[in-house]
């Protein structure tokens, strides 16, 4: 159609060529060239348009393919989303279950840790108690051993003391027998020989036998009795002798003390003169302070006015004998 228009235009130009002016002709030529160029442009545009339509068709086909692919992908995406939702739901459930399991495990672990700590504490206490019991047992065994050793030593000492007491009693019994033999002619009112609970032998001589009332000068009968007594005592050099003077409560304490001391010294002097060693004897005045009966009547007072000779075996000699 475009070619027909050009051809028609060209004919018109040629017909008019004879009558147009050169300037107009030139103008027509230029318009022709312009139309040629426009035609060429139109051809190019047509060709390009065809190519574009082909590309558009190709793109449309591709687009259809893409839409199909998008549909398929969308379908798969929907399925994937559903699967993801299910997975997410399962995952959330698993997280929740795992959280519960962890919480329960933590609680159980805490409880077990507490129980373990308590048991360890109890075990430590029992171990301490056991160690203390073992220590106490060892200490007890040691104490028992020490007690046993001490008991054996005590038993040995008791046996020694028993032997000592027995020997002492035997000694005193022997001395008592000797004294009774030498003083057999005197009554119990004048001379009393007895072994008392303190383990010593007491020879009590009345004032009537030894002195006049209020005097410290020995009577002849008293001296005779003391000489007989000295005969028995001088054969026992290991015996310790205490001579004690006693008075009643008449008079002043000072005078009674002086009188009792002087009487004890007078008796001691006679014993020494008759063979008893002075280092064996201790003389003492007791005055009125150790009565055997209350000083209430004359009969009792006469009992309190006495001189006592106390005999005690020398324990060191007996111990040396045991050794």
Backbone as numpy.savetxt, mean C-alpha at the origin, in Angstrom:
# Nx Ny Nz CAx CAy CAz Cx Cy Cz
-33.46 31.99 -117.58 -34.30 33.19 -117.58 -33.44 34.43 -117.58
-32.39 34.39 -116.81 -31.46 35.52 -116.76 -30.78 35.72 -118.13
-30.44 34.64 -118.81 -29.79 34.72 -120.13 -30.71 35.38 -121.17
-31.97 35.06 -121.06 -32.96 35.65 -122.01 -33.02 37.15 -121.82
-33.00 37.55 -120.53 -33.03 39.00 -120.26 -31.80 39.70 -120.83
-30.68 39.06 -120.72 -29.44 39.65 -121.22 -29.47 39.73 -122.75
-29.96 38.69 -123.31 -30.02 38.66 -124.77 -30.96 39.75 -125.28
-32.08 39.86 -124.65 -33.03 40.89 -125.06 -32.45 42.27 -124.91
-31.74 42.46 -123.83 -31.12 43.77 -123.58 -30.05 44.07 -124.63
-29.30 43.02 -125.01 -28.23 43.18 -126.00 -28.83 43.58 -127.37
-29.97 42.98 -127.76 -30.62 43.29 -129.04 -31.05 44.75 -129.07
-31.62 45.11 -127.93 -32.10 46.50 -127.87 -30.94 47.46 -128.05
-29.86 47.10 -127.39 -28.70 47.97 -127.49 -28.19 48.06 -128.95
-28.15 46.91 -129.60 -27.63 46.87 -130.97 -28.56 47.67 -131.90
-29.85 47.56 -131.66 -30.79 48.30 -132.51 -30.63 49.79 -132.31
-30.28 50.11 -131.15 -30.20 51.53 -130.87 -28.79 52.06 -131.13
-27.94 51.19 -131.53 -26.55 51.59 -131.68 -26.36 52.69 -132.74
-27.20 52.62 -133.68 -27.00 53.56 -134.75 -27.42 54.95 -134.38
-28.23 55.00 -133.30 -28.77 56.32 -132.99 -28.31 56.87 -131.67
-27.63 56.06 -130.91 -27.21 56.55 -129.59 -25.92 57.27 -129.70
-25.71 58.06 -128.81 -24.50 58.84 -128.75 -23.39 57.99 -128.17
-22.17 58.32 -128.41 -21.04 57.52 -127.88 -21.06 57.47 -126.36
-21.44 58.53 -125.78 -21.46 58.53 -124.30 -22.52 57.59 -123.77
-23.58 57.58 -124.41 -24.64 56.66 -123.99 -24.21 55.24 -124.24
-23.50 55.06 -125.38 -23.03 53.73 -125.71 -22.07 53.24 -124.65
-21.25 54.12 -124.27 -20.27 53.76 -123.22 -21.01 53.39 -121.97
-22.04 54.09 -121.67 -22.83 53.81 -120.48 -23.48 52.47 -120.57
-23.95 52.14 -121.78 -24.60 50.84 -121.98 -23.57 49.75 -121.82
-22.38 49.98 -122.35 -21.32 48.99 -122.22 -21.02 48.74 -120.75
-20.98 49.78 -120.03 -20.66 49.64 -118.60 -21.77 48.89 -117.88
-22.98 49.22 -118.26 -24.10 48.50 -117.64 -24.06 47.04 -118.00
-23.62 46.77 -119.21 -23.49 45.39 -119.66 -22.45 44.68 -118.85
-21.32 45.33 -118.73 -20.25 44.70 -117.91 -20.74 44.46 -116.49
-21.49 45.44 -116.02 -22.02 45.26 -114.65 -22.96 44.09 -114.58
-23.77 43.97 -115.65 -24.71 42.85 -115.65 -23.98 41.54 -115.77
-22.87 41.55 -116.54 -22.09 40.31 -116.68 -21.52 39.92 -115.30
-21.01 40.94 -114.68 -20.43 40.65 -113.35 -21.52 40.16 -112.39
-22.63 40.81 -112.44 -23.74 40.41 -111.56 -24.18 39.00 -111.89
-24.15 38.68 -113.21 -24.53 37.35 -113.65 -23.55 36.33 -113.10
-22.28 36.71 -113.25 -21.26 35.80 -112.71 -21.43 35.61 -111.20
-21.74 36.71 -110.58 -21.96 36.63 -109.13 -23.15 35.75 -108.81
-24.18 35.91 -109.68 -25.37 35.11 -109.45 -25.08 33.64 -109.70
-24.26 33.38 -110.71 -23.87 31.98 -110.94 -23.11 31.40 -109.74
-22.23 32.25 -109.28 -21.45 31.77 -108.12 -22.37 31.55 -106.92
-23.30 32.51 -106.79 -24.23 32.39 -105.65 -25.12 31.16 -105.83
-25.51 30.89 -107.08 -26.34 29.72 -107.34 -25.58 28.46 -106.99
-24.32 28.47 -107.48 -23.47 27.30 -107.21 -23.25 27.16 -105.71
-23.02 28.30 -105.09 -22.77 28.27 -103.64 -24.03 27.90 -102.89
-25.17 28.35 -103.44 -26.45 28.03 -102.83 -26.71 26.55 -102.90
-26.37 25.96 -104.06 -26.53 24.53 -104.22 -25.65 23.79 -103.22
-24.45 24.30 -103.15 -23.52 23.65 -102.20 -24.03 23.80 -100.77
-24.58 24.99 -100.51 -25.11 25.23 -99.16 -26.28 24.31 -98.87
-27.17 24.13 -99.95 -28.32 23.25 -99.74 -27.85 21.83 -99.46
-26.80 21.45 -100.22 -26.27 20.10 -99.98 -25.70 19.98 -98.56
-25.00 21.06 -98.19 -24.44 21.02 -96.82 -25.55 21.03 -95.78
-26.60 21.87 -96.11 -27.74 21.93 -95.16 -28.39 20.57 -95.05
-28.56 19.90 -96.25 -29.16 18.57 -96.24 -28.29 17.61 -95.45
-26.98 17.76 -95.70 -26.05 16.88 -94.97 -26.13 17.17 -93.46
-26.20 18.48 -93.19 -26.29 18.84 -91.75 -27.60 18.37 -91.15
-28.68 18.46 -91.99 -29.97 18.01 -91.50 -29.93 16.53 -91.22
-29.28 15.79 -92.19 -29.16 14.33 -91.96 -28.36 14.06 -90.68
-27.28 14.84 -90.62 -26.47 14.66 -89.39 -27.26 15.04 -88.15
-28.09 16.11 -88.34 -28.88 16.55 -87.20 -29.88 15.50 -86.80
-30.48 14.86 -87.86 -31.42 13.77 -87.58 -30.70 12.64 -86.85
-29.50 12.37 -87.35 -28.72 11.33 -86.68 -28.40 11.74 -85.23
-28.05 13.04 -85.12 -27.74 13.53 -83.78 -28.96 13.47 -82.87
-30.12 13.84 -83.44 -31.35 13.77 -82.65 -31.63 12.33 -82.21
-31.42 11.40 -83.21 -31.61 10.00 -82.86 -30.64 9.56 -81.77
-29.39 10.05 -82.02 -28.38 9.71 -81.03 -28.70 10.36 -79.68
-29.18 11.65 -79.77 -29.56 12.34 -78.53 -30.72 11.63 -77.85
-31.64 11.15 -78.65 -32.78 10.42 -78.08 -32.29 9.17 -77.36
-31.41 8.47 -78.12 -30.88 7.24 -77.52 -30.08 7.57 -76.25
-29.28 8.67 -76.41 -28.49 9.06 -75.23 -29.37 9.52 -74.09
-30.44 10.24 -74.46 -31.38 10.73 -73.44 -32.05 9.55 -72.74
-32.43 8.53 -73.63 -33.04 7.32 -73.04 -32.05 6.64 -72.09
-30.80 6.53 -72.58 -29.78 5.93 -71.73 -29.53 6.77 -70.48
-29.55 8.14 -70.70 -29.31 9.03 -69.57 -30.43 8.89 -68.54
-31.67 8.79 -69.06 -32.80 8.61 -68.14 -32.63 7.32 -67.34
-32.26 6.25 -68.11 -32.04 4.98 -67.44 -30.88 5.08 -66.45
-29.84 5.82 -66.88 -28.68 5.99 -66.00 -29.06 6.79 -64.76
-29.90 7.86 -65.00 -30.36 8.64 -63.86 -31.15 7.79 -62.88
-32.03 6.96 -63.46 -32.82 6.08 -62.60 -31.91 5.10 -61.86
-30.94 4.60 -62.63 -29.97 3.69 -62.00 -29.16 4.42 -60.94
-28.79 5.68 -61.27 -28.03 6.48 -60.31 -28.85 6.74 -59.05
-30.17 7.06 -59.29 -31.03 7.29 -58.13 -31.09 6.04 -57.26
-31.25 4.90 -57.95 -31.28 3.64 -57.19 -29.96 3.40 -56.46
-28.87 3.68 -57.22 -27.55 3.50 -56.59 -27.36 4.47 -55.43
-27.84 5.72 -55.67 -27.72 6.72 -54.61 -28.54 6.32 -53.39
-29.76 5.80 -53.68 -30.61 5.35 -52.58 -29.94 4.19 -51.83
-29.40 3.24 -52.64 -28.70 2.11 -51.99 -27.47 2.59 -51.24
-26.79 3.57 -51.86 -25.59 4.10 -51.22 -25.94 4.82 -49.92
-27.01 5.64 -49.98 -27.46 6.33 -48.76 -27.84 5.33 -47.68
-28.55 4.25 -48.12 -28.94 3.22 -47.16 -27.69 2.54 -46.57
-26.74 2.28 -47.48 -25.50 1.66 -46.99 -24.77 2.60 -46.03
-24.75 3.91 -46.36 -24.12 4.88 -45.46 -24.80 4.89 -44.10
-26.17 4.90 -44.16 -26.93 4.90 -42.91 -26.64 3.63 -42.10
-26.68 2.48 -42.80 -26.40 1.22 -42.11 -24.97 1.21 -41.57
-24.05 1.73 -42.38 -22.65 1.77 -41.96 -22.47 2.70 -40.76
-23.22 3.84 -40.80 -23.16 4.77 -39.67 -23.67 4.12 -38.41
-24.82 3.39 -38.57 -25.37 2.69 -37.40 -24.39 1.63 -36.89
-23.80 0.91 -37.87 -22.83 -0.12 -37.48 -21.63 0.51 -36.77
-21.17 1.65 -37.32 -20.04 2.33 -36.69 -20.39 2.83 -35.29
-21.62 3.41 -35.17 -22.06 3.88 -33.86 -22.15 2.73 -32.87
-22.74 1.61 -33.34 -22.86 0.45 -32.46 -21.49 -0.11 -32.12
-20.61 -0.13 -33.16 -19.25 -0.62 -32.92 -18.52 0.29 -31.95
-18.72 1.61 -32.11 -18.06 2.56 -31.21 -18.58 2.39 -29.79
-19.93 2.23 -29.70 -20.52 2.01 -28.37 -19.99 0.74 -27.74
-19.98 -0.33 -28.54 -19.46 -1.60 -28.02 -17.98 -1.49 -27.66
-17.24 -0.75 -28.52 -15.82 -0.56 -28.24 -15.63 0.23 -26.95
-16.48 1.28 -26.78 -16.39 2.08 -25.55 -16.71 1.21 -24.34
-17.80 0.41 -24.49 -18.17 -0.48 -23.38 -17.06 -1.48 -23.10
-16.53 -2.06 -24.19 -15.45 -3.04 -24.00 -14.22 -2.38 -23.40
-13.93 -1.14 -23.87 -12.78 -0.42 -23.32 -12.98 -0.15 -21.84
-14.24 0.27 -21.50 -14.54 0.51 -20.08 -14.42 -0.76 -19.26
-15.00 -1.87 -19.81 -14.90 -3.15 -19.10 -13.45 -3.60 -18.99
-12.70 -3.39 -20.09 -11.29 -3.78 -20.06 -10.52 -2.96 -19.04
-10.79 -1.64 -19.02 -10.11 -0.79 -18.04 -10.47 -1.19 -16.62
-11.77 -1.50 -16.42 -12.21 -1.93 -15.09 -11.56 -3.25 -14.69
-11.53 -4.17 -15.66 -10.90 -5.47 -15.37 -9.41 -5.31 -15.13
-8.78 -4.43 -15.93 -7.36 -4.18 -15.70 -7.13 -3.56 -14.33
-8.05 -2.66 -13.94 -7.96 -2.06 -12.62 -8.13 -3.11 -11.53
-9.16 -3.97 -11.71 -9.38 -5.05 -10.74 -8.18 -5.99 -10.71
-7.64 -6.27 -11.92 -6.49 -7.16 -11.99 -5.29 -6.55 -11.28
-5.09 -5.23 -11.51 -3.98 -4.55 -10.84 -4.16 -4.57 -9.33
-5.45 -4.35 -8.89 -5.72 -4.40 -7.46 -5.47 -5.79 -6.90
-5.91 -6.80 -7.66 -5.68 -8.18 -7.21 -4.20 -8.50 -7.18
-3.47 -7.99 -8.20 -2.02 -8.22 -8.20 -1.37 -7.54 -7.00
-1.83 -6.30 -6.71 -1.29 -5.61 -5.53 -1.66 -6.36 -4.26
-2.93 -6.83 -4.21 -3.35 -7.60 -3.04 -2.55 -8.88 -2.93
-2.31 -9.52 -4.10 -1.55 -10.76 -4.08 -0.12 -10.50 -3.61
0.48 -9.42 -4.16 1.84 -9.08 -3.72 1.87 -8.76 -2.23
0.82 -8.05 -1.77 0.76 -7.72 -0.35 0.58 -8.98 0.48
-0.29 -9.89 -0.03 -0.48 -11.15 0.68 0.81 -11.95 0.71
1.51 -11.97 -0.45 2.79 -12.67 -0.48 3.79 -12.04 0.48
3.79 -10.67 0.46 4.69 -9.99 1.39 4.30 -10.27 2.83
2.96 -10.18 3.08 2.48 -10.47 4.44 2.80 -11.91 4.83
2.63 -12.81 3.84 2.92 -14.22 4.12 4.41 -14.41 4.43
5.25 -13.76 3.61 6.68 -13.85 3.87 7.04 -13.24 5.22
6.40 -12.07 5.48 6.63 -11.44 6.78 6.13 -12.32 7.92
4.94 -12.94 7.63 4.38 -13.82 8.65 5.29 -15.02 8.89
5.81 -15.56 7.77 6.73 -16.69 7.91 7.98 -16.26 8.67
8.47 -15.05 8.31 9.65 -14.55 9.01 9.34 -14.33 10.48
8.15 -13.75 10.75 7.76 -13.55 12.14 7.62 -14.88 12.87
7.00 -15.86 12.15 6.86 -17.17 12.76 8.21 -17.79 13.05
9.14 -17.61 12.08 10.48 -18.14 12.30 11.15 -17.44 13.47
10.98 -16.08 13.49 11.54 -15.33 14.60 10.88 -15.72 15.92
9.53 -15.88 15.83 8.81 -16.30 17.04 9.25 -17.69 17.48
9.44 -18.55 16.47 9.89 -19.89 16.80 11.26 -19.86 17.45
12.16 -19.04 16.81 13.49 -18.90 17.38 13.42 -18.29 18.77
12.56 -17.24 18.87 12.41 -16.58 20.17 11.79 -17.53 21.18
10.80 -18.32 20.70 10.15 -19.28 21.59 11.15 -20.34 22.05
11.95 -20.79 21.11 12.97 -21.78 21.49 13.94 -21.18 22.49
14.32 -19.90 22.22 15.22 -19.23 23.16 14.55 -19.05 24.51
13.24 -18.67 24.45 12.50 -18.51 25.70 12.36 -19.84 26.44
12.05 -20.88 25.64 11.93 -22.19 26.27 13.25 -22.61 26.90
14.34 -22.32 26.14 15.65 -22.63 26.70 15.90 -21.81 27.97
15.48 -20.51 27.88 15.66 -19.65 29.05 14.77 -20.12 30.20
13.52 -20.50 29.84 12.61 -20.99 30.89 13.16 -22.26 31.51
13.70 -23.14 30.64 14.30 -24.36 31.18 15.46 -24.01 32.11
16.24 -23.00 31.65 17.37 -22.58 32.49 16.86 -21.99 33.80
15.78 -21.15 33.68 15.21 -20.56 34.89 14.62 -21.62 35.80
13.95 -22.59 35.18 13.39 -23.67 35.98 14.51 -24.42 36.72
15.57 -24.67 35.93 16.72 -25.33 36.55 17.31 -24.45 37.65
17.38 -23.12 37.32 17.90 -22.17 38.31 17.04 -22.16 39.56
15.72 -22.11 39.35 14.80 -22.10 40.49 14.90 -23.41 41.27
14.99 -24.49 40.50 15.10 -25.79 41.17 16.38 -25.87 42.01
17.48 -25.43 41.40 18.74 -25.44 42.14 18.69 -24.49 43.34
18.02 -23.32 43.09 17.88 -22.35 44.18 17.03 -22.93 45.30
15.91 -23.57 44.92 15.05 -24.20 45.93 15.79 -25.32 46.66
16.52 -26.09 45.86 17.28 -27.17 46.49 18.31 -26.59 47.45
18.94 -25.49 47.02 19.93 -24.84 47.89 19.28 -24.33 49.16
18.14 -23.63 49.01 17.46 -23.09 50.18 16.93 -24.22 51.08
16.46 -25.28 50.43 15.98 -26.42 51.22 17.11 -27.03 52.03
18.27 -27.13 51.38 19.43 -27.67 52.09 19.85 -26.77 53.23
19.86 -25.44 52.97 20.23 -24.50 54.03 19.20 -24.52 55.15
17.93 -24.56 54.77 16.88 -24.59 55.78 17.04 -25.81 56.69
17.38 -26.93 56.07 17.58 -28.14 56.85 18.75 -27.97 57.82
19.82 -27.35 57.32 20.97 -27.11 58.19 20.59 -26.20 59.35
19.86 -25.13 59.04 19.47 -24.17 60.08 18.55 -24.83 61.09
17.58 -25.60 60.59 16.68 -26.31 61.51 17.47 -27.24 62.43
18.51 -27.85 61.88 19.31 -28.77 62.69 20.05 -28.05 63.80
20.64 -26.86 63.47 21.41 -26.14 64.49 20.53 -25.38 65.47
19.28 -25.08 65.05 18.35 -24.33 65.91 17.18 -25.18 66.39
17.40 -26.47 66.45 16.30 -27.38 66.80 15.81 -27.19 68.23
16.61 -26.58 69.09 16.21 -26.43 70.49 15.37 -25.20 70.76
15.06 -24.40 69.76 14.31 -23.16 69.97 12.86 -23.32 69.48
11.98 -22.62 70.17 10.56 -22.69 69.79 10.27 -21.77 68.62
9.08 -21.98 68.03 8.66 -21.12 66.89 8.37 -19.70 67.33
8.11 -19.51 68.62 7.87 -18.14 69.10 9.17 -17.34 69.10
10.30 -18.02 69.29 11.59 -17.34 69.30 12.21 -17.27 67.90
12.17 -18.39 67.20 12.79 -18.44 65.85 11.82 -19.13 64.88
11.55 -18.45 63.79 10.68 -19.00 62.73 11.48 -19.04 61.43
11.60 -20.23 60.81 12.31 -20.40 59.54 11.29 -20.78 58.47
11.16 -19.95 57.42 10.17 -20.24 56.37 10.63 -19.71 55.02
10.21 -20.44 53.98 10.48 -20.02 52.60 9.22 -19.34 52.07
9.34 -18.08 51.64 8.18 -17.30 51.21 8.07 -17.30 49.68
6.99 -16.64 49.21 6.68 -16.65 47.76 7.72 -15.93 46.91
8.52 -15.08 47.51 9.53 -14.36 46.73 10.77 -15.21 46.48
10.74 -16.48 46.94 11.84 -17.40 46.68 13.01 -17.25 47.63
12.83 -16.52 48.72 13.92 -16.36 49.69 13.56 -17.05 51.01
14.60 -17.37 51.79 14.43 -18.03 53.07 14.53 -17.00 54.19
13.48 -16.92 55.03 13.40 -15.93 56.09 13.61 -16.62 57.45
14.55 -16.08 58.24 14.77 -16.53 59.62 14.37 -15.37 60.52
13.24 -15.48 61.18 12.71 -14.40 62.01 13.01 -14.71 63.48
13.77 -13.80 64.13 14.15 -13.95 65.54 13.41 -12.88 66.34
12.71 -13.31 67.37 11.91 -12.38 68.15 12.80 -11.49 69.02
12.24 -10.34 69.42 12.96 -9.45 70.32 13.23 -10.13 71.66
12.29 -10.95 72.10 12.45 -11.62 73.40 13.69 -12.50 73.41
14.07 -13.03 72.23 15.25 -13.88 72.17 16.53 -13.06 72.12
16.49 -11.90 71.52 17.72 -11.16 71.25 17.94 -9.95 72.15
16.91 -9.13 72.36 17.12 -7.84 73.02 16.07 -7.61 74.11
16.45 -6.74 75.03 15.46 -6.21 75.97 14.69 -5.12 75.24
13.50 -4.79 75.71 12.66 -3.79 75.05 13.38 -2.45 75.02
13.46 -1.85 73.83 14.08 -0.55 73.64 15.59 -0.60 73.61
16.22 -1.80 73.64 17.67 -1.90 73.69 18.19 -2.51 72.39
19.46 -2.21 72.10 20.11 -2.82 70.95 21.29 -3.69 71.40
21.31 -4.02 72.68 22.36 -4.86 73.22 21.86 -6.30 73.28
22.60 -7.20 72.66 22.17 -8.58 72.58 22.24 -9.28 73.94
21.21 -10.09 74.23 21.22 -10.95 75.42 22.13 -12.14 75.15
22.53 -12.81 76.18 23.42 -13.97 76.06 22.75 -15.12 75.30
21.46 -15.30 75.55 20.76 -16.37 74.82 20.62 -16.05 73.33
20.51 -14.76 73.09 20.45 -14.35 71.69 21.77 -14.57 70.98
22.86 -14.24 71.66 24.17 -14.46 71.07 24.41 -15.94 70.81
23.97 -16.78 71.73 24.14 -18.22 71.58 23.39 -18.72 70.35
22.17 -18.22 70.16 21.39 -18.62 68.99 22.06 -18.16 67.70
22.63 -16.95 67.73 23.28 -16.43 66.53 24.57 -17.18 66.22
25.28 -17.60 67.27 26.47 -18.41 67.04 26.11 -19.73 66.38
25.04 -20.35 66.83 24.60 -21.61 66.21 24.20 -21.38 64.76
23.50 -20.26 64.52 23.09 -19.94 63.15 24.31 -19.69 62.27
25.33 -18.98 62.81 26.53 -18.70 62.03 27.25 -19.98 61.64
27.15 -21.00 62.49 27.79 -22.27 62.19 27.24 -22.85 60.88
25.94 -22.69 60.66 25.33 -23.21 59.42 25.60 -22.28 58.24
25.58 -20.97 58.48 25.72 -20.01 57.37 27.13 -19.94 56.81
28.15 -20.10 57.65 29.52 -19.95 57.17 29.91 -21.08 56.23
29.12 -22.15 56.19 29.41 -23.24 55.24 28.81 -22.97 53.87
28.13 -21.84 53.75 27.49 -21.47 52.48 28.00 -20.12 52.01
29.20 -20.06 51.46 29.78 -18.76 51.07 29.08 -18.10 49.88
28.25 -18.86 49.14 27.55 -18.27 47.98 26.21 -17.66 48.34
25.84 -17.75 49.61 24.55 -17.21 50.04 24.69 -15.73 50.36
23.73 -14.94 49.86 23.67 -13.52 50.21 22.74 -13.37 51.42
23.23 -12.61 52.43 22.51 -12.50 53.71 22.11 -11.05 53.92
20.83 -10.83 54.20 20.33 -9.50 54.55 19.83 -9.57 55.99
20.34 -8.67 56.84 19.90 -8.60 58.23 19.07 -7.34 58.38
17.78 -7.51 58.72 16.85 -6.39 58.83 16.31 -6.29 60.26
16.41 -5.08 60.80 15.83 -4.82 62.11 14.45 -4.19 61.97
13.47 -4.62 62.82 12.08 -4.10 62.77 11.63 -3.74 64.17
10.79 -2.71 64.26 10.23 -2.29 65.56 8.73 -2.19 65.44
8.09 -1.91 66.61 6.67 -1.60 66.57 6.52 -0.10 66.33
5.31 0.44 66.48 5.07 1.86 66.17 5.18 2.75 67.39
5.52 2.17 68.57 5.70 3.01 69.76 6.94 3.89 69.58
6.86 5.10 70.12 7.99 6.01 69.97 7.93 6.75 68.64
8.99 7.50 68.36 9.03 8.28 67.13 9.62 7.45 66.00
9.24 7.74 64.76 9.81 7.00 63.63 11.33 7.08 63.59
11.88 8.26 63.90 13.33 8.41 63.86 14.03 7.48 64.84
13.54 7.44 66.07 14.14 6.57 67.08 13.96 5.10 66.72
12.79 4.75 66.17 12.55 3.37 65.78 13.49 2.96 64.65
13.71 3.91 63.72 14.64 3.61 62.62 16.06 3.42 63.15
16.45 4.28 64.03 17.79 4.16 64.62 17.94 2.86 65.39
16.92 2.51 66.19 16.97 1.29 66.99 17.04 0.05 66.11
16.18 0.03 65.03 16.18 -1.15 64.17 17.52 -1.31 63.45
18.13 -0.19 63.07 19.42 -0.25 62.38 20.51 -0.75 63.34
20.52 -0.23 64.53 21.52 -0.66 65.51 21.37 -2.13 65.83
20.15 -2.63 65.95 19.94 -4.05 66.22 20.44 -4.89 65.04
20.18 -4.45 63.81 20.66 -5.20 62.65 22.18 -5.25 62.64
22.83 -4.14 63.00 24.29 -4.10 63.06 24.83 -5.01 64.16
24.13 -5.06 65.29 24.57 -5.92 66.40 24.51 -7.38 66.00
23.44 -7.78 65.31 23.31 -9.17 64.86 24.38 -9.47 63.81
24.59 -8.53 62.89 25.59 -8.72 61.83 26.98 -8.92 62.44
27.30 -8.14 63.48 28.61 -8.24 64.11 28.85 -9.63 64.70
27.83 -10.21 65.35 27.97 -11.54 65.94 28.17 -12.58 64.84
27.43 -12.48 63.75 27.57 -13.44 62.65 28.98 -13.39 62.05
29.49 -12.16 61.87 30.84 -12.03 61.30 31.88 -12.58 62.27
31.68 -12.31 63.56 32.62 -12.81 64.56 32.66 -14.33 64.59
31.60 -14.97 64.13 31.51 -16.42 64.19 31.68 -17.08 62.82
32.36 -16.41 61.92 32.81 -17.06 60.68 32.08 -16.69 59.40
31.01 -15.92 59.47 30.31 -15.52 58.23 31.09 -14.37 57.59
31.34 -14.46 56.30 32.12 -13.44 55.60 31.33 -12.13 55.50
31.95 -10.99 55.82 31.23 -9.71 55.81 30.70 -9.32 54.43
31.40 -9.75 53.35 30.91 -9.39 52.01 29.61 -10.09 51.65
29.21 -11.07 52.45 27.93 -11.74 52.21 26.75 -10.99 52.82
27.03 -10.06 53.73 25.97 -9.52 54.58 25.66 -8.07 54.20
24.35 -7.77 54.23 23.86 -6.40 54.13 22.98 -6.15 55.34
23.26 -5.08 56.08 22.48 -4.75 57.28 21.58 -3.57 56.98
20.34 -3.63 57.45 19.38 -2.55 57.17 18.40 -2.42 58.32
18.00 -1.17 58.60 16.97 -0.91 59.58 15.67 -0.52 58.90
14.59 -1.21 59.20 13.29 -0.95 58.58 12.35 -0.15 59.47
12.76 0.06 60.72 11.90 0.81 61.62 10.56 0.16 61.80
9.51 0.99 61.80 8.15 0.53 62.04 7.35 0.31 60.76
8.03 0.40 59.58 7.31 0.52 58.31 7.02 -0.80 57.59
7.44 -1.94 58.14 7.12 -3.22 57.53 6.60 -4.19 58.58
5.48 -3.85 59.21 4.93 -4.74 60.25 4.34 -6.00 59.63
4.35 -7.10 60.36 3.72 -8.33 59.87 2.25 -8.37 60.28
1.91 -7.64 61.34 0.52 -7.52 61.79 0.30 -6.08 62.24
-0.94 -5.61 62.33 -1.19 -4.23 62.77 -0.66 -3.98 64.19
-0.12 -2.78 64.39 0.39 -2.39 65.72 -0.75 -1.85 66.58
-1.74 -2.69 66.86 -2.90 -2.22 67.61 -2.92 -2.74 69.04
-2.39 -3.93 69.25 -2.37 -4.50 70.61 -0.95 -4.97 70.91
-0.70 -5.19 72.19 0.65 -5.55 72.62 1.10 -6.87 72.01
0.20 -7.81 71.89 0.57 -9.10 71.32 1.08 -8.93 69.88
0.40 -8.10 69.12 0.84 -7.85 67.74 2.13 -7.05 67.70
2.25 -6.09 68.56 3.46 -5.28 68.61 4.68 -6.14 68.89
4.51 -7.13 69.78 5.64 -8.01 70.10 6.06 -8.84 68.87
5.10 -9.15 67.99 5.43 -9.88 66.76 6.19 -8.98 65.79
5.85 -7.69 65.80 6.52 -6.76 64.89 7.94 -6.42 65.36
8.21 -6.53 66.66 9.55 -6.27 67.18 10.41 -7.52 66.94
11.12 -7.53 65.83 11.82 -8.74 65.41 13.04 -8.35 64.60
13.93 -9.34 64.39 15.07 -9.21 63.48 14.98 -10.35 62.48
14.99 -9.98 61.20 14.88 -11.00 60.16 16.22 -11.14 59.43
16.63 -12.40 59.28 17.82 -12.72 58.49 17.31 -13.39 57.22
17.53 -12.72 56.08 16.98 -13.17 54.80 18.11 -13.78 53.99
17.89 -15.02 53.55 18.90 -15.75 52.80 18.47 -15.91 51.34
19.41 -15.62 50.43 19.13 -15.76 48.99 20.38 -16.28 48.31
20.25 -17.39 47.58 21.42 -17.93 46.89 21.95 -16.92 45.88
23.25 -16.90 45.70 23.88 -16.04 44.69 23.55 -16.60 43.31
22.72 -15.87 42.58 22.26 -16.34 41.27 23.43 -16.49 40.30
24.40 -15.61 40.37 25.55 -15.68 39.47 26.30 -16.98 39.65
26.42 -17.42 40.88 27.10 -18.69 41.12 26.33 -19.84 40.49
24.97 -19.78 40.58 24.16 -20.85 39.99 24.25 -20.80 38.48
24.24 -19.57 37.89 24.35 -19.45 36.44 25.69 -20.00 35.96
26.72 -19.65 36.67 28.05 -20.17 36.31 28.07 -21.68 36.43
27.35 -22.19 37.41 27.26 -23.63 37.57 26.56 -24.26 36.38
25.47 -23.58 35.89 24.73 -24.11 34.74 25.59 -24.08 33.48
26.41 -23.02 33.34 27.26 -22.94 32.16 28.28 -24.07 32.13
